[in-house]
């Protein structure tokens, strides 16, 4: 058993990730983003589900801004452009499903 918030630590001016589970049907990865860090716009052929477990993130999906905070979650539909930015440090769990 793990406590998700404590499973990964922030690193100054960096994005840190650890894969928790990988199967033929998808992955679960935990991330820690320092303030100002993010992922530039991209797409993926898989559906994704993001759960914010600490802090808050600006998430843009198909040109629509979503401010997602601790305890909230959002879906990234397959093949839709999306990006993330840390307006304050945040941690998230990313589940990708085939």
MIGUMI-891990 format. One record per atom (N, C-alpha, C): residue in three letters; x, y, z. Coordinates in steps of 0.001 Angstrom, whole numbers, padded with zeros to 6 digits, always signed. Layout:
REM MIGUMI-891990
ALAXYZ/...
***
This chain:
REM MIGUMI-891990
UNK+000849-001168+000000/UNK+000000+000000+000000/UNK+000904+001243+000000/UNK+000462+002285-000721/UNK+001215+003543-000759/UNK+000275+004703-000445/UNK+000846+005785+000060/UNK+000131+007047+000213/UNK+000570+007917-000956/UNK-000348+008205-001858/UNK+000019+008848-003119/UNK+000771+010161-002944/UNK+000317+011047-002058/UNK+000986+012332-001865/UNK+002448+012171-001451/UNK+002729+011110-000710/UNK+004081+010905-000192/UNK+004949+010035-001090/UNK+004391+009527-002174/UNK+005099+008588-003045/UNK+006140+009275-003925/UNK+005985+010587-004113/UNK+006883+011344-004977/UNK+007131+012704-004349/UNK+008337+013250-004561/UNK+008700+014553-003997/UNK+008933+015564-005118/UNK+008714+016823-004810/UNK+009004+017895-005753/UNK+010517+018056-005897/UNK+010933+018489-007088/UNK+012311+018899-007320/UNK+012262+020309-007893/UNK+013135+021168-007410/UNK+013148+022569-007829/UNK+013259+022680-009348/UNK+012345+023466-009937/UNK+012325+023763-011367/UNK+012276+022507-012230/UNK+011519+021496-011788/UNK+011486+020234-012529/UNK+010106+019585-012475/UNK+009936+018638-013378/UNK+008797+017722-013379/UNK+009374+016343-013070/UNK+008810+015681-012076/UNK+009274+014362-011670/UNK+008132+013379-011888/UNK+008457+012180-012376/UNK+007412+011170-012569/UNK+007913+009797-012148/UNK+006965+008975-011682/UNK+007250+007581-011336/UNK+006089+006739-011840/UNK+006406+005734-012616/UNK+005380+004807-013079/UNK+005024+003858-011930/UNK+003735+003772-011614/UNK+003263+002918-010529/UNK+002860+001545-011056/UNK+002224+001534-012221/UNK+001694+000286-012774/UNK+001736+000357-014291/UNK+002154-000738-014923/UNK+002159-000810-016383/UNK+001641-002185-016789/UNK+000597-002185-017643/UNK+000057-003424-018189/UNK-000123-003241-019687/UNK-000540-004289-020361/UNK-000783-004174-021808/UNK-001955-003247-022115/UNK-002783-002955-021110/UNK-003956-002107-021323/UNK-003784-000666-020888/UNK-002644-000324-020296/UNK-002428+001056-019896/UNK-001416+001203-018779/UNK-001307+002447-018278/UNK-000345+002762-017226/UNK-000973+003686-016192/UNK-000366+003672-015004/UNK-000669+004648-013965/UNK+000675+005250-013554/UNK+000749+006581-013640/UNK+001987+007293-013341/UNK+001671+008454-012415/UNK+002537+008688-011447/UNK+002379+009820-010544/UNK+003412+010880-010918/UNK+003005+012148-010867/UNK+003858+013275-011250/UNK+003892+014310-010132/UNK+005012+015033-010042/UNK+005148+016216-009190/UNK+005709+017338-010059/UNK+004982+018462-010121/UNK+005373+019616-010929/UNK+005723+020776-010003/UNK+006920+021321-010130/UNK+007253+022534-009388/UNK+006541+023713-010059/UNK+006379+024805-009320/UNK+005710+025986-009856/UNK+006375+026426-011161/UNK+005559+026775-012144/UNK+006057+027221-013442/UNK+006357+026107-014426/UNK+006373+024886-013957/UNK+006653+023744-014831/UNK+005371+023242-015481/UNK+005519+022467-016550/UNK+004335+021939-017212/UNK+004687+020979-018323/UNK+003677+020649-019073/UNK+003823+019840-020281/UNK+003226+020645-021420/UNK+003988+020816-022489/UNK+003493+021583-023624/UNK+002376+020822-024333/UNK+001657+021533-025178/UNK+000504+020931-025864/UNK+000934+019701-026666/UNK+000158+018638-026511/UNK+000411+017392-027229/UNK-000891+016592-027297/UNK-000871+015513-028030/UNK-002006+014600-028086/UNK-001506+013192-027785/UNK-002439+012321-027473/UNK-002121+010914-027266/UNK-003262+010084-027844/UNK-002970+008920-028374/UNK-004034+008087-028929/UNK-004850+007370-027856/UNK-004455+007535-026586/UNK-005143+006863-025487/UNK-005987+007845-024687/UNK-007074+007363-024097/UNK-007824+008163-023145/UNK-007001+008267-021869/UNK-007094+009416-021208/UNK-006348+009626-019976/UNK-007264+010231-018921/UNK-006949+009930-017667/UNK-007705+010448-016535/UNK-006689+010991-015540/UNK-006826+012273-015179/UNK-005891+012937-014279/UNK-006597+013275-012975/UNK-005957+012898-011869/UNK-006450+013219-010529/UNK-005411+014095-009841/UNK-005809+015284-009404/UNK-004895+016163-008684/UNK-004921+015733-007210/UNK-003758+015377-006677/UNK-003695+014882-005301/UNK-003064+015899-004350/UNK-002523+016990-004920/UNK-001998+018076-004096/UNK-001836+019301-004979/UNK-002197+020476-004474/UNK-002009+021715-005205/UNK-003090+021986-006240/UNK-002679+022647-007317/UNK-003619+023091-008346/UNK-002893+023227-009682/UNK-003602+022924-010782/UNK-003001+022997-012116/UNK-003916+023723-013086/UNK-003310+024429-014030/UNK-004037+024949-015190/UNK-003917+023889-016274/UNK-005046+023361-016704/UNK-005071+022313-017716/UNK-005897+022815-018894/UNK-005306+022772-020076/UNK-006008+023195-021294/UNK-006283+021953-022125/UNK-007562+021736-022439/UNK-007966+020614-023287/UNK-008744+021181-024463/UNK-008234+020944-025660/UNK-008883+021416-026878/UNK-009199+022918-026783/UNK-008205+023695-026308/UNK-008242+025161-026207/UNK-009157+025693-025109/UNK-009637+024848-024207/UNK-010478+025287-023089/UNK-009686+025127-021791/UNK-009568+026239-021018/UNK-008834+026223-019752/UNK-009697+025644-018642/UNK-009088+024735-017866/UNK-009713+024159-016675/UNK-008738+024363-015519/UNK-009201+024939-014428/UNK-008377+025055-013228/UNK-008794+023908-012323/UNK-007873+022962-012124/UNK-008186+021713-011425/UNK-007387+021687-010119/UNK-008089+021493-009008/UNK-007471+021562-007689/UNK-007463+020202-007008/UNK-006730+020142-005894/UNK-006623+018936-005094/UNK-007999+018317-004850/UNK-008069+017008-005075/UNK-009325+016285-004890/UNK-010200+016253-006123/UNK-009818+016989-007167/UNK-010590+017005-008414/UNK-009883+016171-009484/UNK-010658+015808-010517/UNK-010126+014990-011610/UNK-010713+015480-012922/UNK-010038+015126-014021/UNK-010495+015523-015350/UNK-010053+014470-016364/UNK-010853+014303-017406/UNK-010533+013351-018476/UNK-009883+014075-019638/UNK-008867+013439-020219/UNK-008256+013897-021465/UNK-008717+012927-022552/UNK-009628+013335-023418/UNK-010055+012418-024483/UNK-008899+012115-025455/UNK-008887+010925-025963/UNK-007870+010529-026943/UNK-007876+011489-028129/UNK-006699+011785-028621/UNK-006485+012585-029831/UNK-006915+014048-029710/UNK-007198+014546-028515/UNK-007507+015966-028303/UNK-006258+016633-027733/UNK-005872+017802-028269/UNK-004680+018481-027749/UNK-004898+018936-026304/UNK-003853+018769-025481/UNK-003937+019187-024089/UNK-002554+019597-023584/UNK-002560+020423-022536/UNK-001324+020875-021898/UNK-001602+021119-020422/UNK-000526+021213-019643/UNK-000634+021433-018197/UNK+000377+022477-017776/UNK+000036+023263-016740/UNK+000997+024201-016171/UNK+000736+024325-014675/UNK+001818+024366-013915/UNK+001735+024508-012460/UNK+001770+025981-012087/UNK+000633+026534-011683/UNK+000607+027906-011175/UNK+001083+027924-009728/UNK+001038+026770-009082/UNK+001658+026489-007792/UNK+002057+025026-007853/UNK+002964+024569-007024/UNK+003357+023156-007107/UNK+002138+022241-007003/UNK+002149+021176-007807/UNK+001055+020208-007714/UNK+001543+018808-008022/UNK+000771+017841-007516/UNK+001011+016427-007780/UNK-000243+015843-008398/UNK-000047+014899-009323/UNK-001195+014278-009992/UNK-000916+012806-010269/UNK-002013+012083-010431/UNK-001952+010703-010873/UNK-002541+010668-012276/UNK-001801+010122-013223/UNK-002232+010001-014615/UNK-002509+008524-014917/UNK-003737+008242-015315/UNK-004118+006891-015722/UNK-004386+006916-017224/UNK-003642+006123-017977/UNK-003820+006031-019436/UNK-004373+004659-019751/UNK-005451+004628-020557/UNK-006146+003383-020846/UNK-006291+003189-022346/UNK-005953+001976-022806/UNK-006130+001649-024231/UNK-007591+001408-024520/
***
